[in-house]
Amino acid sequence: MTNFRETSWAEFTNRAVPAYWLAEYKYCPSKAVLEMEVEEEKPQQLVKGQNIHEQEAREILESLGPLVNVPHPETVEATMSFSHQQLSRALRERVTLANAEGTIMFVCIVPDLGVWGIPDCADCTNGKHPVIIETKTTGRLPNKPWDDAQVQIGVYMLGLEVLGFDCKYGLLRYKLRQKPEAVRDFRVSLDHNLRQLVEQTAASARQVLDGAAGPAAADTPGKCASCKTSHPLLYRHCRQKLV
C-alpha cells in the first residue's frame, strides 16, 4: 500500500484483510465470502469459544494491574508505534500482553501484503522477543496444527517482524470447548513455507475481494458436510458445495 504509514487507520482497515478472515478464506474461500454477504446468527460453539478467549484475556489484563487509557491511534504509523511501545515495555517487564474486547493493547500489521490482525496474546516473559499465542477452541484436540490457523498466526508473526522484533516461532494452542483445561500446543515456525503460504493466501484473497476472480470451493467434501450442520444458512446459499 502506497504511503501506508500516512494512511488513516480507518482507511487502512477498510481496505486491508483481517487475519481471522484470511484464515477462514484458507479453510474455504466460498464460505469466507458468503459470511460477508449473508447475515447468520453465530453458532453456539463459536460463541462459547469466544467467551473462553475473552475470559482468559481479561485475567491476563487484570494481572497487569491498573491500565492507562489505551489511545485510539489515527494513522497506521501511529498504530504501529503504539504497538511497538506496548510490546517493548512488556519485554522489559517480562509480562504477557493480551487483547480483549474493548481493550486492544497491540496489533500486527503487514502493509506489503495488505493484512493485519489482533492476536490473542503475546508472551514477553523471556525478555528477548514476543511469542504470539493464538488459542483455538475445538470439539476434538488435533494431532497437528490446522493450515488455516497457521495462516492466521503467520500474519501475526510477520507483523512482529515489521515492528522490528525477532520472531522465529509462535504457539497455536487448542482447547476443548467442553473441557478448557484440556490443552494441546503446537510450535509454529515462521519459515519459508509459512511465509509463502501467507503470501499466496493473501494474494488469492485480494483477487477475489477485488472481483478479479471468483472464490474457489472447499478442498474436501468433509468441510461442506461440517458447514451443512454448523452453518445451515451459508450452506443453503453456497453454489459450490461438494455434498
C-alpha positions as CSV (number, residue, x, y, z in Angstrom):
1,M,0.0,0.0,0.0
2,T,1.4,3.4,-1.1
3,N,2.4,5.7,1.7
4,F,0.7,3.4,4.1
5,R,2.3,5.0,7.2
6,E,0.4,8.2,6.5
7,T,-2.9,6.4,5.7
8,S,-5.6,6.8,8.3
9,W,-6.2,3.7,10.4
10,A,-9.9,3.6,9.4
11,E,-9.0,3.8,5.7
12,F,-6.3,1.1,6.0
13,T,-8.6,-1.4,7.9
14,N,-11.4,-0.8,5.4
15,R,-9.2,-1.9,2.6
16,A,-6.8,-4.4,4.3
17,V,-7.7,-8.1,5.0
18,P,-8.1,-9.1,8.7
19,A,-6.0,-12.2,9.7
20,Y,-9.1,-14.0,11.1
21,W,-10.9,-13.7,7.7
22,L,-7.8,-14.7,5.8
23,A,-7.7,-17.9,7.9
24,E,-11.4,-18.5,7.1
25,Y,-10.6,-17.9,3.4
26,K,-7.8,-20.5,3.6
27,Y,-10.3,-23.0,5.1
28,C,-12.9,-22.4,2.5
29,P,-12.9,-19.4,0.1
30,S,-16.6,-19.8,-0.7
31,K,-17.6,-19.9,2.9
32,A,-15.5,-16.8,3.8
33,V,-17.1,-14.7,1.0
34,L,-20.6,-15.9,1.9
35,E,-20.0,-14.8,5.5
36,M,-19.5,-11.2,4.2
37,E,-22.8,-11.4,2.2
38,V,-25.2,-13.4,4.3
39,E,-26.1,-12.4,7.8
40,E,-26.2,-15.5,10.0
41,E,-26.5,-16.0,13.8
42,K,-23.2,-17.1,15.3
43,P,-23.1,-20.8,16.1
44,Q,-23.2,-21.6,19.8
45,Q,-19.8,-23.4,19.5
46,L,-18.3,-20.2,18.2
47,V,-19.9,-18.1,20.9
48,K,-18.6,-20.5,23.6
49,G,-15.1,-20.3,22.1
50,Q,-15.1,-16.5,22.1
51,N,-16.3,-16.5,25.7
52,I,-13.3,-18.7,26.7
53,H,-10.9,-16.4,24.8
54,E,-12.4,-13.3,26.5
55,Q,-12.2,-14.7,30.0
56,E,-8.5,-15.6,29.5
57,A,-7.7,-12.2,28.1
58,R,-9.4,-10.4,31.0
59,E,-7.5,-12.5,33.5
60,I,-4.2,-11.6,31.8
61,L,-5.1,-7.9,31.7
62,E,-6.1,-7.9,35.3
63,S,-2.8,-9.4,36.3
64,L,-1.0,-6.4,34.8
65,G,-2.7,-4.1,37.3
66,P,-4.4,-0.8,36.6
67,L,-4.2,0.1,32.9
68,V,-3.8,3.6,31.5
69,N,-6.4,4.6,28.9
70,V,-5.5,2.9,25.7
71,P,-5.4,5.5,22.9
72,H,-7.0,5.1,19.5
73,P,-4.3,6.0,17.0
74,E,-5.5,7.8,13.9
75,T,-2.9,6.6,11.4
76,V,-1.2,3.4,10.5
77,E,2.2,4.8,11.6
78,A,0.7,5.8,15.0
79,T,-0.8,2.4,15.4
80,M,2.4,0.6,14.7
81,S,4.3,3.0,17.0
82,F,1.9,2.4,19.8
83,S,2.1,-1.4,19.3
84,H,5.9,-1.3,19.4
85,Q,5.9,0.7,22.6
86,Q,3.5,-1.7,24.3
87,L,5.4,-4.8,23.3
88,S,8.8,-3.3,24.2
89,R,7.5,-2.4,27.6
90,A,6.1,-5.9,28.1
91,L,9.5,-7.3,27.2
92,R,11.2,-5.1,29.8
93,E,8.7,-6.0,32.4
94,R,8.6,-9.7,31.3
95,V,4.9,-9.9,31.2
96,T,2.2,-11.2,28.8
97,L,0.1,-8.8,26.8
98,A,-3.5,-9.8,25.8
99,N,-6.2,-8.2,23.7
100,A,-9.8,-8.2,24.9
101,E,-13.0,-6.8,23.6
102,G,-12.7,-3.0,24.0
103,T,-9.1,-3.2,25.2
104,I,-6.6,-3.5,22.4
105,M,-3.1,-3.5,23.6
106,F,-1.3,-4.1,20.3
107,V,-2.0,-5.1,16.7
108,C,0.1,-6.7,14.0
109,I,0.2,-5.2,10.5
110,V,1.9,-6.4,7.3
111,P,1.4,-3.4,4.9
112,D,3.1,-5.0,1.9
113,L,0.5,-7.8,2.0
114,G,-2.4,-5.6,3.0
115,V,-3.2,-7.8,6.0
116,W,-3.5,-7.1,9.7
117,G,-4.9,-8.6,12.9
118,I,-5.4,-8.6,16.6
119,P,-3.7,-11.6,18.3
120,D,-5.0,-13.2,21.4
121,C,-1.8,-12.5,23.3
122,A,2.0,-12.1,23.2
123,D,4.1,-13.8,25.8
124,C,7.0,-11.4,26.5
125,T,8.2,-13.2,29.7
126,N,11.5,-14.2,28.1
127,G,12.5,-10.6,27.9
128,K,14.0,-11.0,24.4
129,H,11.3,-11.4,21.8
130,P,7.4,-11.6,21.9
131,V,5.9,-15.1,21.3
132,I,2.4,-14.9,19.8
133,I,0.0,-17.4,21.4
134,E,-3.2,-18.0,19.5
135,T,-5.9,-20.1,21.1
136,K,-8.4,-22.2,19.2
137,T,-11.3,-24.0,20.8
138,T,-12.4,-27.3,19.3
139,G,-14.6,-30.3,19.9
140,R,-11.5,-32.6,19.5
141,L,-7.8,-31.9,20.0
142,P,-6.0,-32.1,16.7
143,N,-2.8,-34.1,16.0
144,K,-1.3,-31.3,14.0
145,P,-2.0,-27.5,13.6
146,W,-4.6,-26.6,11.1
147,D,-3.4,-24.9,7.9
148,D,-5.9,-22.0,8.3
149,A,-4.8,-21.3,11.9
150,Q,-1.1,-21.3,10.7
151,V,-2.0,-18.6,8.1
152,Q,-3.5,-16.5,10.9
153,I,-0.6,-16.8,13.3
154,G,1.7,-16.4,10.4
155,V,0.2,-12.9,9.7
156,Y,0.8,-12.0,13.4
157,M,4.4,-13.2,13.3
158,L,5.1,-11.3,10.1
159,G,3.6,-8.2,11.8
160,L,6.0,-8.5,14.7
161,E,8.9,-8.6,12.2
162,V,7.6,-5.4,10.6
163,L,7.8,-3.8,14.0
164,G,11.4,-4.9,14.2
165,F,11.1,-7.8,16.6
166,D,12.9,-11.1,16.2
167,C,10.1,-13.6,15.6
168,K,11.0,-17.2,14.8
169,Y,8.0,-19.0,16.1
170,G,4.6,-18.8,17.8
171,L,2.3,-21.2,19.6
172,L,-1.1,-22.5,18.4
173,R,-3.0,-23.6,21.5
174,Y,-6.0,-25.8,21.1
175,K,-8.5,-26.2,24.0
176,L,-11.6,-28.4,24.2
177,R,-14.7,-26.3,24.4
178,Q,-16.4,-28.6,26.9
179,K,-13.2,-29.0,28.9
180,P,-10.9,-25.9,28.6
181,E,-8.3,-27.3,30.9
182,A,-7.6,-30.0,28.2
183,V,-4.9,-28.3,26.1
184,R,-2.6,-29.2,23.2
185,D,0.1,-26.8,22.0
186,F,1.9,-26.7,18.7
187,R,5.1,-24.6,18.0
188,V,4.7,-23.0,14.6
189,S,8.0,-21.8,12.9
190,L,8.0,-18.7,10.7
191,D,9.9,-20.4,8.0
192,H,9.9,-20.1,4.2
193,N,7.0,-22.4,3.7
194,L,4.7,-20.4,6.1
195,R,5.8,-17.1,4.6
196,Q,4.9,-18.4,1.2
197,L,1.6,-19.8,2.4
198,V,0.6,-16.4,3.9
199,E,1.7,-14.5,0.8
200,Q,-0.2,-16.8,-1.6
201,T,-3.3,-16.9,0.5
202,A,-3.3,-13.1,0.8
203,A,-2.8,-12.6,-2.9
204,S,-5.6,-15.0,-3.8
205,A,-8.0,-13.4,-1.3
206,R,-7.2,-9.9,-2.7
207,Q,-8.1,-11.1,-6.2
208,V,-11.4,-12.4,-5.0
209,L,-12.2,-9.2,-3.0
210,D,-11.3,-7.0,-6.0
211,G,-13.6,-9.0,-8.2
212,A,-10.8,-10.3,-10.4
213,A,-11.6,-13.9,-9.6
214,G,-14.4,-15.9,-8.0
215,P,-14.0,-17.9,-4.7
216,A,-13.0,-21.5,-5.0
217,A,-14.9,-24.3,-3.4
218,A,-13.7,-26.1,-0.3
219,D,-10.9,-28.6,-0.9
220,T,-12.6,-31.6,0.7
221,P,-16.3,-32.7,0.9
222,G,-15.9,-33.0,4.7
223,K,-15.7,-29.3,5.1
224,C,-19.0,-28.9,3.2
225,A,-20.6,-31.6,5.4
226,S,-19.5,-29.7,8.5
227,C,-20.8,-26.5,7.2
228,K,-24.2,-28.1,6.4
229,T,-24.5,-28.8,10.1
230,S,-22.9,-25.8,11.8
231,H,-23.7,-23.1,9.1
232,P,-27.0,-24.2,7.5
233,L,-27.9,-20.7,6.2
234,L,-24.5,-20.3,4.5
235,Y,-24.7,-23.9,3.2
236,R,-28.1,-23.2,1.5
237,H,-26.6,-20.1,-0.3
238,C,-23.4,-21.8,-1.4
239,R,-23.3,-22.7,-5.1
240,Q,-20.1,-24.6,-4.8
241,K,-20.9,-27.2,-2.1
242,L,-19.4,-30.6,-2.8
243,V,-22.0,-32.6,-0.8
